[in-house]
């Protein structure tokens, strides 16, 4: 049985909005193509697991946490 996707299309779009990122910004931060991100968010495709992991990692580095419930949370910064 396949593992669930680490991120949903709705989480991806919501996380971008929280960061005020364009799809191009996310593509640059994650190494994924803008088209892969656009198609994913539009429900036209399901990126490979490695691409989803890279997108999730970009959001984590930017200070967001993806919740299992499907939401997005802003990580508290120390200091």
ZIKA-V892455 format. One record per pair of residues at least 4 apart in sequence whose C-alpha atoms are under 6 Angstrom apart, sorted by the first residue. I is the first residue (numbers start at 1). J is the second residue. D is the distance in whole Angstrom. If there is no record, write none. Layout:
BEGIN
i->{I;I}
j->{J;J}
d->{D;D}
END
This chain:
BEGIN
i->{9;9;11;16;16;21;23;24;26;27;27;27;27;29;30;30;30;35;36;39;39;40;40;40;47;59;60;60;63;64;64;64;65;65;66;67;67}
j->{40;41;15;20;21;25;34;34;30;31;32;33;34;58;54;55;58;39;40;44;45;44;45;46;51;64;64;65;75;73;74;75;72;73;72;71;72}
d->{6;5;6;6;5;5;6;6;6;5;5;5;5;6;5;5;5;6;6;5;6;6;5;6;6;5;5;6;5;6;5;5;6;5;5;5;6}
END
